[in-house]
Amino acid sequence: MSTPDTLYTDPVLQISAHQNLLIIAWSDAPTVPQMRECERAGRSLARKHSGGIALLDLILSGKANFSSEVREEAVKLNRDPTLFRLGIADAV
């Protein structure tokens, strides 16, 4: 059995991938640079999986206090038809 590969980690965010699944785990509200890191990781994984990828977005703790810029990045990321073609699941 294989385990997810860690792609990025900081005190608030961990990004991992398992096959064609991108796993994002948050422990507080994100910043714009962190949202862009999620996009970068998603695009990198999508290049490896022509059949598409999925996103599992885990909110582990913290407050949902997002700036308008972060909300804009999230909308852009979620609505991009070239990224998570197999779906997005959010778990709080």
Phi and psi in degrees as a GROMACS rama.xvg file:
@    title "Ramachandran Plot"
@    xaxis  label "Phi"
@    yaxis  label "Psi"
@TYPE xy
-94.0121  159.553  SER-2
-114.574  157.585  THR-3
-61.9709  147.549  PRO-4
-91.4455  130.289  ASP-5
-78.8882  124.161  THR-6
-101.221  -29.4183  LEU-7
-161.088  143.639  TYR-8
-151.171  142.109  THR-9
-147.53  -178.126  ASP-10
-61.1833  -20.218  PRO-11
-110.491  -28.4703  VAL-12
-130.422  137.033  LEU-13
-129.259  130.673  GLN-14
-116.353  126.504  ILE-15
-131.838  164.456  SER-16
-137.454  139.931  ALA-17
-132.688  110.005  HIS-18
54.1819  -117.741  GLN-19
-102.106  25.8953  ASN-20
-115.397  122.324  LEU-21
-93.8066  129.335  LEU-22
-116.548  121.16  ILE-23
-118.101  125.005  ILE-24
-121.835  123.393  ALA-25
-109.818  142.273  TRP-26
-116.163  5.8702  SER-27
-168.351  176.519  ASP-28
-63.404  140.464  ALA-29
-79.8215  166.154  PRO-30
-109.133  167.298  THR-31
-59.7677  -46.4787  VAL-32
-59.263  -34.689  PRO-33
-68.7602  -38.7631  GLN-34
-63.0542  -38.6518  MET-35
-69.4244  -31.15  ARG-36
-65.8596  -37.8415  GLU-37
-62.9334  -42.5331  CYS-38
-62.7319  -45.2078  GLU-39
-59.5486  -45.3302  ARG-40
-64.024  -40.2069  ALA-41
-63.7385  -43.5776  GLY-42
-66.1853  -38.9918  ARG-43
-62.9954  -44.6896  SER-44
-67.1298  -39.5279  LEU-45
-62.6043  -34.2257  ALA-46
-63.4836  -25.801  ARG-47
-88.2765  -13.3981  LYS-48
-132.439  89.4961  HIS-49
-64.6903  -20.4368  SER-50
-78.1005  -5.59714  GLY-51
109.195  163.819  GLY-52
-131.357  164.256  ILE-53
-123.554  161.329  ALA-54
-123.217  130.24  LEU-55
-111.377  112.564  LEU-56
-106.085  108.745  ASP-57
-104.833  119.31  LEU-58
-100.539  105.611  ILE-59
-85.8498  -35.3709  LEU-60
-168.076  -179.176  SER-61
101.568  179.679  GLY-62
-106.729  143.711  LYS-63
-83.3848  64.2585  ALA-64
-108.626  78.2612  ASN-65
-94.9581  138.063  PHE-66
-72.7854  163.333  SER-67
-62.8656  -32.6996  SER-68
-66.1207  -41.0865  GLU-69
-65.3093  -41.7931  VAL-70
-60.3972  -42.1023  ARG-71
-62.2772  -42.7896  GLU-72
-63.4286  -40.4876  GLU-73
-64.9011  -42.9881  ALA-74
-63.0668  -44.4875  VAL-75
-60.1716  -44.1497  LYS-76
-65.1768  -46.0307  LEU-77
-71.5428  -26.8731  ASN-78
-95.9147  -3.21477  ARG-79
-71.12  113.319  ASP-80
-70.8629  -10.5468  PRO-81
-90.7923  -7.95777  THR-82
-95.8707  -94.0613  LEU-83
-87.7773  67.4809  PHE-84
-66.5442  -23.0412  ARG-85
-90.6024  -5.57104  LEU-86
124.774  166.132  GLY-87
-132.308  129.97  ILE-88
-121.025  126.463  ALA-89
-105.605  130.18  ASP-90
-127.154  126.159  ALA-91
